Amino acid sequence: MTAQGGAANPQPEASGPTSVRLDVWLWSARLMPTRSAATTACRGGHVRRNGEPTKAAQRVVVGDELRLRSPGKERIVVITKILTKRVGAPIAREAYEDHSPEPAPQLAAAPPRRDRGAGRPTKRERRALDRLRGREDSDRR
């Protein structure tokens, strides 16, 4: 110890951890609302790390590619910064590069809506809606 009370040979401090659990990173980077949701997604096979199915407890490092599947879309991100605590959205966006494909274009016209208070659709109207949505009468039996 020196006269100032510090260590005689101080070690240079690292800028932070080099790896972190996958579920912690997903939660910290605001890609998942909770750690338990991240864990459930990993268990369900909806998260892949570098093309391989992964577990929530596996460690991720800078440069890893993550593929997150959710209903209707797939998100592809490359980790650029390790996060261990949940941070604000602008900082979280700097922790990864988003390489997700563009979402599929939605239908040009919105499906017809019934006027408020018009009641339930008649059988004819329901069948017309089913045809519009691509359902067949044989699917109902």
C-alpha positions in Angstrom: 0.0 0.0 0.0 1.1 3.5 -0.7 0.9 6.5 1.5 -2.4 7.6 -0.1 -4.0 4.3 0.9 -4.3 2.8 -2.6 -2.8 -0.3 -4.0 1.0 -0.3 -4.8 0.5 -1.7 -8.3 -2.9 -0.9 -9.6 -4.3 -3.0 -12.4 -5.8 -1.2 -15.4 -9.5 -1.7 -15.2 -11.3 -3.3 -18.1 -14.0 -1.3 -19.9 -16.5 -4.0 -18.8 -17.3 -7.6 -19.0 -16.5 -9.4 -22.2 -19.4 -11.8 -22.1 -22.9 -12.0 -20.5 -25.8 -14.5 -20.3 -28.0 -14.4 -23.4 -31.2 -13.8 -21.5 -29.7 -10.9 -19.6 -28.4 -9.3 -22.8 -31.7 -9.7 -24.6 -33.5 -8.0 -21.7 -30.8 -5.3 -21.3 -30.9 -4.4 -25.0 -34.7 -4.1 -24.8 -35.3 -6.9 -27.4 -37.4 -8.8 -24.8 -39.7 -7.3 -22.2 -38.5 -9.5 -19.3 -35.7 -12.0 -18.6 -38.3 -14.7 -18.2 -39.7 -14.0 -21.7 -36.1 -14.2 -23.1 -35.6 -17.6 -21.3 -38.9 -18.9 -22.6 -38.1 -17.8 -26.1 -34.7 -19.6 -25.9 -36.4 -22.8 -24.5 -38.9 -22.7 -27.4 -36.2 -22.5 -30.0 -37.1 -19.0 -31.1 -33.6 -17.6 -30.5 -30.5 -18.8 -32.5 -26.9 -17.7 -31.8 -24.6 -17.8 -34.9 -27.2 -20.1 -36.6 -27.4 -22.7 -33.8 -30.2 -23.1 -31.2 -29.1 -21.7 -27.9 -29.9 -21.8 -24.2 -30.6 -18.8 -22.1 -27.5 -19.3 -19.9 -25.0 -19.4 -22.8 -22.6 -16.5 -22.9 -22.7 -14.0 -25.8 -19.8 -11.9 -26.9 -19.4 -8.9 -29.2 -19.8 -10.1 -32.8 -22.4 -12.8 -32.2 -25.3 -12.9 -34.5 -28.7 -13.5 -32.9 -31.9 -14.5 -34.8 -35.1 -13.8 -32.9 -38.4 -15.3 -34.2 -41.7 -13.8 -33.2 -45.1 -14.2 -34.9 -45.0 -12.7 -38.3 -41.3 -11.6 -38.4 -37.7 -12.5 -37.8 -35.2 -10.1 -36.3 -31.5 -10.5 -37.0 -29.1 -8.5 -34.8 -25.3 -8.5 -34.4 -24.0 -7.6 -30.9 -21.7 -4.6 -30.8 -21.7 -3.9 -27.1 -22.1 -6.0 -24.0 -24.9 -4.8 -21.6 -25.4 -6.2 -18.1 -28.1 -3.8 -16.9 -31.2 -2.5 -18.6 -30.6 0.8 -20.2 -32.6 3.4 -22.0 -33.8 2.8 -25.5 -31.3 5.1 -27.3 -28.4 3.5 -25.6 -29.8 0.0 -26.1 -30.0 0.6 -29.9 -26.3 1.3 -29.9 -25.6 -2.2 -28.5 -26.5 -4.0 -31.7 -26.7 -3.7 -35.4 -30.1 -4.6 -36.9 -29.9 -6.7 -40.1 -33.5 -7.7 -40.1 -35.2 -8.1 -43.5 -38.0 -5.6 -44.5 -41.4 -6.7 -43.2 -43.8 -8.1 -45.8 -46.0 -5.4 -47.2 -49.5 -5.4 -45.7 -52.7 -5.7 -47.6 -53.3 -2.5 -49.6 -56.8 -2.1 -48.4 -57.9 -2.6 -44.8 -60.6 -5.2 -44.3 -64.0 -3.8 -44.2 -65.3 -2.7 -40.8 -68.8 -2.9 -39.6 -70.4 0.3 -38.3 -70.5 0.6 -34.6 -73.8 -0.6 -33.2 -74.7 -2.5 -36.4 -74.9 -5.8 -34.5 -73.6 -9.2 -35.4 -73.0 -10.0 -39.1 -75.6 -12.0 -40.9 -74.7 -15.4 -42.3 -74.3 -13.9 -45.8 -72.0 -11.1 -44.5 -69.9 -13.6 -42.5 -69.4 -15.9 -45.5 -68.4 -12.8 -47.6 -65.8 -11.9 -44.9 -64.5 -15.5 -44.8 -64.0 -15.4 -48.6 -62.2 -12.1 -48.3 -59.9 -13.5 -45.7 -59.2 -16.6 -47.8 -61.1 -19.1 -45.7 -63.3 -21.7 -47.3 -66.6 -23.0 -46.1 -65.1 -26.5 -46.0 -62.5 -25.3 -43.4 -65.3 -24.7 -40.9 -66.4 -28.4 -40.7 
